[in-house]
């Protein structure tokens, strides 16, 4: 049987515990959002660099067959790099949570 004083202390402790947990979850969500934005920014800057390399590759290839092959190869490489980078970042973010 709880005395009123002990019970009120118990309720206060439970309340603080719940609020700490709630704020901890909120904190993790905020960290995840920040990391997600940073990750997207990194992908975009990486894609800009890849696109510049792609343009250089286009200029260096003069023959039509080489250009077609170079374009398809570069597009595939950009797409795969983005997916692999995004997947690695998500694994990293999930490991923090």
C-alpha positions in Angstrom: 0.0 0.0 0.0 1.3 3.4 -1.0 1.2 6.4 1.3 0.0 9.5 -0.4 3.5 11.2 -0.2 5.3 8.1 -1.7 2.7 7.8 -4.4 3.0 11.4 -5.4 6.8 11.1 -5.5 6.3 7.9 -7.6 4.0 9.8 -10.1 6.5 12.7 -10.3 9.4 10.3 -11.1 7.3 8.5 -13.7 6.3 11.8 -15.3 9.9 12.9 -15.5 11.0 9.5 -16.9 8.3 9.7 -19.6 9.2 13.3 -20.5 12.9 12.4 -20.7 12.1 9.5 -23.0 9.8 11.7 -25.1 12.5 14.4 -25.5 15.1 11.8 -26.2 13.0 10.4 -29.1 12.4 14.0 -30.3 16.1 14.7 -30.1 16.9 11.6 -32.2 14.3 12.6 -34.8 15.9 16.1 -35.0 19.4 14.5 -35.4 18.1 12.2 -38.1 16.5 15.1 -40.0 19.8 17.1 -39.8 21.8 14.1 -41.0 19.3 13.4 -43.8 19.7 17.0 -45.0 23.5 16.9 -44.8 23.4 13.5 -46.7 21.2 15.0 -49.5 23.5 18.0 -49.8 26.5 15.7 -50.0 24.8 13.6 -52.7 23.9 16.7 -54.7 27.5 18.1 -54.5 28.8 14.7 -55.4 26.4 14.5 -58.4 27.6 18.0 -59.6 31.1 16.8 -59.6 30.1 13.6 -61.4 28.1 15.7 -63.9 31.2 17.8 -64.6 33.2 14.6 -65.2 30.4 13.4 -67.4 30.6 16.6 -69.5 34.4 16.3 -69.8 34.0 12.7 -70.8 31.5 13.8 -73.5 33.9 16.4 -74.9 36.8 14.0 -75.0 34.8 11.3 -76.9 34.3 12.5 -80.5 32.9 9.3 -82.1 29.2 8.8 -81.9 29.5 5.2 -80.7 31.9 6.2 -78.0 29.6 9.1 -76.9 26.6 6.8 -76.7 28.5 4.2 -74.7 30.0 7.0 -72.5 26.7 8.5 -71.8 25.0 5.3 -70.9 28.0 4.2 -68.8 28.1 7.5 -67.0 24.4 7.6 -66.2 24.5 4.0 -64.9 27.6 4.9 -62.7 25.9 8.1 -61.4 22.8 6.2 -60.5 24.6 3.3 -58.8 26.9 5.7 -56.9 23.9 7.6 -55.6 22.1 4.5 -54.5 25.2 3.0 -52.8 26.0 6.3 -51.0 22.4 6.8 -49.9 22.2 3.2 -48.6 25.5 3.6 -46.7 24.3 6.8 -45.1 21.0 5.3 -44.1 22.8 2.3 -42.5 25.0 4.8 -40.6 22.0 6.9 -39.4 20.1 3.7 -38.3 23.2 2.5 -36.4 23.1 5.7 -34.4 19.4 5.2 -33.5 
